[in-house]
Each structure stands twice: as structure tokens, then as C-alpha cells.
Amino acid sequence: MMHRPPPHDDFSLKETKPHLGGGKVAGDKLTSTYDLVEQMQYLYVRVVKAKELPAKDVTGSCDPYTEVRLGNYKGTTRHFEKKSNPEWNQVFAFSRDRIQSTMLEVSVKDKDVMKDDFMGWVLFDLSEVPKRVPPDSPLAPQWYRLEDKKGNKLKGELMLAVWWGTQADEAFPEAWHSDAASVGGADGLANIRSKVYLSPKLWYLRVNVIEAQDLIPSDRTRFPEVFVKAILGNQALRTRVSMNKSINPMWNEDLMFVAAEPFEEHLILSVEDRVAPNKDEVLGMCAIPLQYVDRRLDHKAINTRWFNLEKHVIVDGEKKKEVKFASRIHMRICLEGGYHVLDESTHYSSDLRPTAKQLWKSSIGVLEVGILSANGLTPMKPKDGRATTDAYCVAKYGTKWVRTRTIIDSFTPKWNEQYTWEVFDPCTVITIGVFDNCHLQGGDKAGGSRDLRIGKVRIRLSTLETDRVYTHSYPLLLLHPSGVKKMGEIHLAVRFTCSSLLNMMHMYSQPLLPKMHYIHPLTVTQLDSLRHQATQIVSMRLSRAEPPLRKEIVEYMLDVGSHMWSMRRSKANFFRIMGVLGGLIAVGKWFDQICNWKNPITTVLIHILFLILVLYPELILPTIFLYLFLIGVWYYRWRPKKPPHMDTRLSCADNAHPDELDEEFDTFPTSRPADIIRMRYDRLRSISGRIQTVVGDLATQGERLQSLLSWRDPRATALFVIFCLIAAIVLYVTPFQVVALLTGFYVLRHPRSREGVDSKRSFFPAKNINPGMEHRNSILYILWFHRVVRRSQL
């Protein structure tokens, strides 16, 4: 039994009117440093250093650290052992919304085993703290003499800077935040800060294995079965076994890899002989550093090279021995710069430029995104006996990834962070995901836990008007084995600014991918394998950053599992195709009504239009384009006012069967019981049987058309050949316009003049006819049409 779909309004996009940029508006554009986010006020305290601190220990030294306290919030610097002139240079940020005191206390203490000793403090009245607004220069820190709690001057000075600022301040990303006071340790603090990441530059590596010469197999009494194995990092490919079984085999086969800059790994090639079913003998190897490989920008051929084969690979730093004779391998190796390395689905790609920078077009504009806040987030994990969520956002466009700071223990987090990307193609998509941070105690103490998905949003740039600020609340929808679920809402402000309208119009006239994808296209199998390798390389590189952008985050943003079989996605794609073909079906029904004179006035007008077009054929194309123009103008008033969002009905996510969802979330290879696998296999066989039947019917009809000229049916072929001869003579003698008029008027003739045909019958049956009757009627129509054609031929 299918679960009841949730209300559609709950999944809809909601337009909002936030107080952006502090409310400084000039016309339709906002004027402020961070004009796509709401301003958040912070009290910044920069603790630089101290000098001449008094000795507190028996050894005549001190172990100082600084404590910054504002009400119930307290932040501390790291401590130094036995140092009276420490330097910290740390920044603390206290949110103005959570300030509970009018005085700021900055204390210097000596760390001790039992109890830390008080060395002095500096007090600040918040009403006298200056305000700084970027792009003003940073506030210069000053020396302050330490005082005791009675106000008496003490030995020692502390260099500080205290000011009011916003999230636009340069100190904001690296500052200690009061809302993350519960996070301890350097690793934990690093995992909650906002960062910008860059994907590695990816290349396609093409290895064309041509031939090998002078191989030396161990057993010279047999014909060698030789193949070439190539390894690059975690990627391993091999050629087929050479057809000419000799010591000079030939292949002429391409092997494609994905390589990332900087090129840290060598291409290892080995020529092997299959001496037994499960035993291969290495005849020679060679290692090729990629930094010396030629780079190709177009389809022009690269020069081939011969490489010596060694019994062992020569590693960097080892001295290569001189050999007088060696087996050799002939190859053509190049780094393909004319392709775009696909690490995303083409439909949701955020970057379509070729790898080589020399082939890049100039930018067409700038994309600005303000990640404001989230509402109604679902509790993700237990903490201290209650459910909580520690949310952060990740946005990906092009090669630039951004990660916001983590808001601790909040179902309504407010980030108010703004980011900018350069745009080179309007037909691209930005992806924004929300995740729950499960590494607040640092990577080593997280116990191998994974950050949890909350949801993601995609925005296609081609649907955005230029220079307009879109402020909407997007539902965060996540597909679970139990069905689609709303995990909350994310509030975004988006603006696409076009810097060159001419360049943008030119991009619309270009193909989607670089031209090398069309001149020398890769096979579907190659693209699938290369995309998998590209996503693995990107996730591995980003997971090695500090703080890491973890593998589960990258794979979710790149839709790594989207190529796997899913009954839900298959049905959704079928309905998408039917939606595309719906226009053709509607035209067919309209033409059927015209032929049956359902509306006599319209039919008469079509007769007149047909007569004009036949007499003046030069008006055909202008009429078609004028008709398309009028359709576009007619639909202008129904144009979408909001950016498109996920349609749960179109994707079949709101009414998918639980078993279909369970199959979609199954691992590969499967981990389900045998009886479930048998049931799914039978279901797949049933679907494949229907497809097989349709394909067979199409093949049968095609073969019948071919048989008209193959003399398989002598009578049918003779009649068809005679008909073709008569038709050629008639069409040669008769003007084409006359033939077109007679054919058109014959097709559009009144139903009363159609012998043996019911005037009320239509080629498109009514919707309330049952499927069996509809199928029978369609067969009768086909047979009737065949009889009419036969009669016309005779």
C-alpha cells in the first residue's frame, strides 16, 4: 500500500523579504559590503601579546594565558610555559544578540596545577567600544596596563584591540565564536570554521598502445598471448590480447585515465603474457612521469614515441642502468586539454569549460549567493539526553567549494555568509547542501562517524533574471527508504549579474560541451568510468584539506550514485519523455479533429492556409517561425515568477512504492535476502519482456518495409515496383503544387465523402475506453489504413 503523499504546499518555494545589507537600498540594488545577507553585529576582541608579566611560580617564571569573559561566555587563549612576554594574536567574537553584560573582562592568568593565579585584568565598557565598518583599515591594538580587582595598577601590560563589527570583518572566519563555546580542542574548532576549497585541475590522459617489439617470453615454444596493463594511482586498465600471437604484437587501442594536478603519480605500464588461465608473466615494464607528457588542445595527432621495457620499474632517484638491448613498446600518450572532465552529471553541471585554460572564454558575469539561515531543521543526533542539530552549509559551483561555519545546537541556525563565483556559462547549476556536523570533537575522537545529510538545493542560472535579487525559502527534501521527507527550509538570497550581454548571447549559440566531445566523442562506458574516477580523485583531495571536506559530503554534492538503476527514476524519465512528446501528440489530435471537421470554420481556414502555402511555398518557413513566436508571446504571461525547484510529482518521489525505494537505497552488490532479490529479478524480467516485445514489433515493421524491395514477397515487391514507376511518371509530368493540393484536399475531405468510414470515428480514441478496446481499435485503424493504401495502389 502506498503512503499518502504530503501536502504539496509544504514542498513549495516561498518568497521572503529579509532585511538585507542593513537596509541600505539604492533603487533596486542594495549598497553594502555584504548586501545579500542580514547584518549580524559582533564584539571583536583581538588579544595580541603581553610583556613584563610578574613571576608567579617558585622557579621565578609564569605560564600565562588570557581569559576573555563577557557575561556567561568565556574564551581562553593557549598558554605558554615559562614565558613572561607571550604572543597569542587570537581573535574572539561575541554575538550581540547573546550579550548579557555591559562590561568586557580581559584577564591574564598563570596556569597552575591546583588553581590558576590571577595576574591582572583590563575592563571595557561596551558603550565606549568603537565601531568598525569594512573596508576601513583594521583597528590598531594598544597597550593596556594590568589592574587588580580594586583598580590598582599592576606590573605587566597587555596589547588589545576591541571593536564592534559585522560578519564582513576580516577577522570573522578565524575568530573564536561565543556560540561555539562548548566546542573544545583545536581540531574541534577547525571543524566548525568557514572555509573555501578548490577542486584539483583534472585532465583526461589518453594512452594509445600501438605495438611492442622484441619481447622475450620465458617459454619460446608457444605463441605468446600478450596484453598491456596500465596503472595510474587507483586506476587500472588493460588492452585486449593481441590477435597476432608473436613477439611483435600489435593492439592500436586507447586507454583513458583521469589525472589531477599536481601530477604526483607515474603512469606504470607492463606488458604481460598469459601463460595460464590465472597466471600472467610480466615481460617488461616502464614508468612515465606525467609532467613530461605532451598536452593536446585539439584533434591534431601527437607524435608517437618508443619506450624501453625493463624487468623492474626505475623509481625516481635510482640510477638507470645502461642496456644494449631491450624490448620496446610503441605508444602515443597525451593529456587531453580540449575535453571537460565530467565529475558531475551533465544535466546538473556547474562548469563546462575545457581543461586547458587557453581554450576558456571570457566570463559573462558574477553569481552572488547569500546563505542566510535555516528554519525547522529536523533533529539529527542525540546529545546529552536530547536531540540536536549542528548544521553547516556547503555550496559548489565550478571548481570552488565553500563551507559555512557550523552553528552549534540550533534548529534555526543563522549563517548570513555571502560568497561570489565567476560565471562562464549561463546553462550551469549551483548546488547548496545542508549537513549535520558529527566531528565537533575533532577527527580522531569522532569514532569514524559521518556527517549526516539534511538536504540540498539546486538553482539553474539560466532561470534567473540578471541584476535581480531572489530571496526565497527553499524546502530541504531528502529521500528516505520510507519516502520523501521535508528536513527543514533554507533561506537564500541569489543574484546573477551579467557583465557582458554579448558574450552571454554568444554562449547560448554554442554547444553545451567543448567541441572535442563531438569531434572525438567518448563512449558511454568510458564516460561512466571516467566520471567515477574523477569523483574519487576530487573527494580524496578535498578530504585531505584542513579542515577536511569529507568524502560523504563531496559524493552527495556530486550525485555519485545517480547512475545506478532505480525504478523510481526510470518512471520519472519515462514521464519526462512523454511530457516532451505531449506537444506532438496534441498536434496529432488537433489534426485529427481538422480532418473530421469537428469545427468547420477552423477546417475551412486550414484549407485556405494550406492553399496559400502550396501556391507560395516561400511562406512556409516564415509561417512556422511566426507561429512559434506567437506561442512564445502567448505563454509570456504565464512565465514562472520563482526559480524552479524539485517537483516531487515529476520525480515520482511522493508516490513511490516502499519496495522501489528500498531497491534504490540498496548497496551494490546487493545486501538483500534471496527471496527479495528473486522478486525484483522477476519484476525486471517482466519489464524487459515488454520492452523486448515493443522492440520486436518495431523490428518486424522495419523488416516489412525492407522486404518491399528484397523480393521476399514477389507479389508485394512487383506491385510496389510498378507503383513506384507509375508514381515517378505521374509526378514527373504533373507539377508538384498540383500533387500537393490534391493530396492535401483528399486528406482534409469531408467525412461524408469518405466511403466506408464513420464520420464520427476518430483516430484518437476517447479517454474512457478501456485499454483492451483501445488496443483493438488501433489495430483496426491500422488494418483499415493498409486496405486504403492497397486500394489506392491498385
ABEGO torsion letter per residue (X at the ends): XBBBBBBAAAABBBBBBBBBGGGBBBEABBBBABAABBBBBBBBBBBABBBGBBBABAAGBBBBBBBBBBEABBBBBBBBBGBABBBAGBBBBBBAAABABABBBBBBBBBBAABBBBAEBBBBBAAABBBBBOABBBBBBBBBBBBBAAGBBBBEBBBBBBBBBBAABAAAAABBBAAAAABBEAAAAAAABBBBBBBBBBBBBBBBBABBBGBBBABAABBBBBBBBBBBEABBBBBBBBABBBABBBAGBBBBBBBBOBBABBBBBBBBBBABAABBBBAEBBBBBAAABBBBABABBBBBBBBBBBABBBBBGBBBBBBABBBBBBBBBBBBAABBBBABBAAABABABBABAAABBBBAEBBBBBBABBBGBBBABBBGGBBBBBBBBBBBBEABBBBBBBBBGBABBBAGBBBBBBBABABBBBBBBBBBBAAAAEAAAAGGBBBBBAEBBBBBAAABBBGBBBBBBBBBBBBBAAEBBBAEBBBBBBBBBBABAAAAAAAAABBABBAAAAABBBBAAAAAAAAAAAAAAAAAAAAABOBBBBAAAAAAAAGAAAABBBAAAAAAAAAAAAAAAAAAAAAAAAAAAAAAGABAAAAAAAAAAAAAAAABAAAAAAAAAAAAAAAAAAAAAABBABBBBBBAAAAGAAABBAAAAAAAABBOBBABBAAAAAAAAAAAAAAAAAAAAAAAAAAAAAAAAAAAAAGABAAAAAAAAAAAAAAAAAAAABBAAAAAAAAAAAAABBAAABBGBBAABBABBBAABBAAAAAAAAAAAAAAAAAAAAAAAX
